[in-house]
Amino acid sequence: MKLTLKDKEFLEKLKGLYDREDLQIRFVYGPPSYLKLCGNYGAQIENEFGMSRQGVRWRFHRLFNDIYVSAYEAIYWVESNFGTSLRKDVMSIVKERVGIRKKYSNLSKHDFIDNKMSRA
């Protein structure tokens, strides 16, 4: 799964509420365990996000429990098979890609992560 521009905007707004301590992110023991959005944030949802509380919960679940956890599952699998020696190089590639996206973000309205700078 890839992050979209809407996901990026959602995360930025969510971080604002999180930093102001209007909401919390809690670990809920399972199985399966998951992250849960908590707090009295109902009145601020319409103003901050322009969507219902259920929409915010759905997007939070998708981002934090599907995409974020899946990314670490992939990393776990690769590193358990190949070791961690490539991690430094991979982080350099990630930083480079993010820098390129930031540089060209004003020129393009495409997806934040999905807009790969592919090489033919």
Beta strands, then each sheet from edge to edge (+ up, - down):
strand 1: 24-28
strand 2: 34-38
sheet 1: 1+ 2-
end
